[in-house]
Amino acid sequence: MSGLITRRNFLRSSVLAGSGLVLAGCDQFDFLADKSGPGRQIMERANVLTYQAQRALIGSQSLAREFSASEIRQGQRPNGSTDPSTPEYLALKAQDFAGYTLKITGMVDRPQAFTLDQLRNMPARSQITRHDCVEGWSCIAKWTGTPLGPILDMAGVKPGARYCVYHCFDNIQRTLSGDILYYTSSDLIDAYHPQSILSYGLNHQVLPVSNGAPIRLRIERALGYKQPKYLHTIELVDSLDSFGKGRGGYWEDAGYDWYGGI
Amino acid sequence: MSEPADVATTKGPLIYRQSIWTRATHWVWAICLFFLLLTGLQIFNAHPALYIGQQSGFEFENAILEVGAFNTPDGPVGRTTVFGQTFDTTGVLGMSGPAERPVFTAFPGAVTIPSFRDLGTGRVIHFFFAWTLVAALFIWFLASFINGHIRRDILVRPVDLKGVPGDIVDHATLRFKHGRTYGPLQRIAYFTVFFILFPLIVLTGLSMSPGMNAAWPWLLDLFGGRQTARTIHFIVMLALVAFFIIHIIMVVAAGPLNELRSMITGWYRASPGTPTVEGDKS
């Protein structure tokens, strides 16, 4: 009989424990928001698994869906920074970006700098794609620009380079200790993807300031926070540790996953 | 063993009903679905609207659900619009919390993880448990095909459909048959969860991944666009919540200790009159 009583007690206490979990409310799990906590660190391993699984599953050349012109039913919704106020950016904007250059630096054989006219005169690609914000919404627009891959080849990426870090003009966050400038990064597969273009045109117009003028990089197989606006420098590196909080981007530093393909 | 022999006829045999695979995956899913639901509502709060089609209509109308907070002359209110019908949902959806310190999120913090707005954390936890759920699903399908659980208890046969009216009457009058295999309504419920709802919620979840859209473009065609997939993901969530509520009511009504025991130890007390087979206990 003692076995039965033990089992019954066990069942009873499991019911109590289970209902307690439900009734206690959800601030019980707020500790998982602490990015240095061990529970959070374990759960973030799932993002690495997602990245590895998708890289194994998705061919490096497989394209994001391209839509027909009739699917463009609205303007591209601006989000995040829409009007940067850093002095460098304001000075360039005042001259209609005449003095703008895009720099390719870091682990390259021949560092490069391209003016906007040079970029516009390179082979162009237009694509009507769906922009997916991490918040959950989607918007279809036509993007025109020049593919990033050939530009990286002009610079000559060194064998040890693993990532592109994308440095931007916009002060996404203003703090007492100064502006935090937007940046993000990708692996070289995304950088060399045929749809990864340095876009200067949106829906048959010059790319407007609210959508990232003069240059916004499109990485079409990832969410919106991997499409850096107001791009000025692409830095080839072998580690992301030395940038920001070391997680590979502004939003990534705030807890978003680095890969961004999900 | 020293109990009188007639106990078996009044109590029914104690049968080994649930394999270790079923029991282990059951509790893994219970934990997964708890976190997936509450982090899912956190993710929904980042853009509390659902649409039909490839994209979200900002300059045209294709939303079927919108939750928001609005200013009125009498102060802010929470409003929910479903299929064009607007309801005041102050206190529950769009605006909640104490009157002096209201919170303007779609779903209140009491049902989201974290309890405050944190999309990044919500996504980390959601994807961790999504992987765990899919792994458990894979293990369960494999084990249940091999050990016969799917064939014995889950697949709905023509004879089960014939038994539905009688089973509804039995349930309505709380006369539950605790048999060796699942009854008609049980089969339909679990078949729906395992062969319809779980595959749907996984595939619609994958359809929201731009990476998976490139890998499996047919996902977009199957569901009619990323935003439709997101809407279906939400509706399947509601169906799983409905299943959970009915599941708990049935466990309580059918004898919670016996049901819980079968899902912890595997052993289940069948109804009196259930034929005894080798391996049963009395």
HADDOCK unambig.tbl for C-alpha pairs under 7 A between the chains (distance, minus, plus):
assign (segid A and resid 11 and name CA) (segid B and resid 257 and name CA) 6.94 0.50 0.50
assign (segid A and resid 25 and name CA) (segid B and resid 110 and name CA) 5.60 0.50 0.50
assign (segid A and resid 26 and name CA) (segid B and resid 110 and name CA) 5.82 0.50 0.50
assign (segid A and resid 26 and name CA) (segid B and resid 111 and name CA) 6.41 0.50 0.50
assign (segid A and resid 26 and name CA) (segid B and resid 112 and name CA) 6.37 0.50 0.50
assign (segid A and resid 26 and name CA) (segid B and resid 113 and name CA) 5.80 0.50 0.50
assign (segid A and resid 26 and name CA) (segid B and resid 114 and name CA) 6.66 0.50 0.50
assign (segid A and resid 26 and name CA) (segid B and resid 115 and name CA) 5.75 0.50 0.50
assign (segid A and resid 27 and name CA) (segid B and resid 114 and name CA) 6.30 0.50 0.50
assign (segid A and resid 27 and name CA) (segid B and resid 115 and name CA) 5.15 0.50 0.50
assign (segid A and resid 29 and name CA) (segid B and resid 113 and name CA) 6.50 0.50 0.50
assign (segid A and resid 29 and name CA) (segid B and resid 114 and name CA) 6.20 0.50 0.50
assign (segid A and resid 30 and name CA) (segid B and resid 113 and name CA) 6.78 0.50 0.50
assign (segid A and resid 30 and name CA) (segid B and resid 114 and name CA) 4.78 0.50 0.50
assign (segid A and resid 30 and name CA) (segid B and resid 115 and name CA) 6.51 0.50 0.50
assign (segid A and resid 33 and name CA) (segid B and resid 114 and name CA) 6.99 0.50 0.50
assign (segid A and resid 33 and name CA) (segid B and resid 121 and name CA) 5.50 0.50 0.50
assign (segid A and resid 43 and name CA) (segid B and resid 124 and name CA) 6.44 0.50 0.50
assign (segid A and resid 43 and name CA) (segid B and resid 125 and name CA) 6.28 0.50 0.50
assign (segid A and resid 43 and name CA) (segid B and resid 128 and name CA) 5.47 0.50 0.50
assign (segid A and resid 44 and name CA) (segid B and resid 124 and name CA) 6.00 0.50 0.50
assign (segid A and resid 46 and name CA) (segid B and resid 127 and name CA) 6.58 0.50 0.50
assign (segid A and resid 46 and name CA) (segid B and resid 128 and name CA) 5.09 0.50 0.50
assign (segid A and resid 54 and name CA) (segid B and resid 211 and name CA) 6.89 0.50 0.50
assign (segid A and resid 57 and name CA) (segid B and resid 215 and name CA) 6.74 0.50 0.50
assign (segid A and resid 58 and name CA) (segid B and resid 214 and name CA) 7.00 0.50 0.50
assign (segid A and resid 58 and name CA) (segid B and resid 215 and name CA) 4.84 0.50 0.50
assign (segid A and resid 62 and name CA) (segid B and resid 214 and name CA) 6.00 0.50 0.50
assign (segid A and resid 62 and name CA) (segid B and resid 215 and name CA) 6.82 0.50 0.50
assign (segid A and resid 63 and name CA) (segid B and resid 214 and name CA) 5.45 0.50 0.50
assign (segid A and resid 64 and name CA) (segid B and resid 213 and name CA) 6.60 0.50 0.50
assign (segid A and resid 64 and name CA) (segid B and resid 214 and name CA) 4.67 0.50 0.50
assign (segid A and resid 65 and name CA) (segid B and resid 214 and name CA) 6.59 0.50 0.50
assign (segid A and resid 74 and name CA) (segid B and resid 59 and name CA) 5.67 0.50 0.50
assign (segid A and resid 135 and name CA) (segid B and resid 46 and name CA) 5.00 0.50 0.50
assign (segid A and resid 135 and name CA) (segid B and resid 47 and name CA) 5.48 0.50 0.50
assign (segid A and resid 136 and name CA) (segid B and resid 47 and name CA) 5.90 0.50 0.50
assign (segid A and resid 137 and name CA) (segid B and resid 47 and name CA) 6.94 0.50 0.50
assign (segid A and resid 137 and name CA) (segid B and resid 56 and name CA) 5.65 0.50 0.50
assign (segid A and resid 138 and name CA) (segid B and resid 55 and name CA) 4.61 0.50 0.50
assign (segid A and resid 138 and name CA) (segid B and resid 56 and name CA) 5.27 0.50 0.50
assign (segid A and resid 139 and name CA) (segid B and resid 55 and name CA) 5.12 0.50 0.50
assign (segid A and resid 139 and name CA) (segid B and resid 56 and name CA) 6.09 0.50 0.50
assign (segid A and resid 140 and name CA) (segid B and resid 55 and name CA) 6.56 0.50 0.50
assign (segid A and resid 221 and name CA) (segid B and resid 210 and name CA) 4.99 0.50 0.50
assign (segid A and resid 221 and name CA) (segid B and resid 211 and name CA) 4.90 0.50 0.50
assign (segid A and resid 221 and name CA) (segid B and resid 214 and name CA) 6.75 0.50 0.50
assign (segid A and resid 222 and name CA) (segid B and resid 210 and name CA) 5.52 0.50 0.50
assign (segid A and resid 222 and name CA) (segid B and resid 211 and name CA) 6.24 0.50 0.50
assign (segid A and resid 223 and name CA) (segid B and resid 210 and name CA) 6.87 0.50 0.50
assign (segid A and resid 255 and name CA) (segid B and resid 120 and name CA) 5.06 0.50 0.50
assign (segid A and resid 255 and name CA) (segid B and resid 121 and name CA) 6.46 0.50 0.50
assign (segid A and resid 256 and name CA) (segid B and resid 120 and name CA) 4.68 0.50 0.50
assign (segid A and resid 261 and name CA) (segid B and resid 209 and name CA) 6.04 0.50 0.50
assign (segid A and resid 261 and name CA) (segid B and resid 210 and name CA) 5.60 0.50 0.50
assign (segid A and resid 261 and name CA) (segid B and resid 211 and name CA) 4.73 0.50 0.50
assign (segid A and resid 262 and name CA) (segid B and resid 209 and name CA) 4.08 0.50 0.50
assign (segid A and resid 262 and name CA) (segid B and resid 210 and name CA) 6.09 0.50 0.50
assign (segid A and resid 262 and name CA) (segid B and resid 211 and name CA) 6.26 0.50 0.50
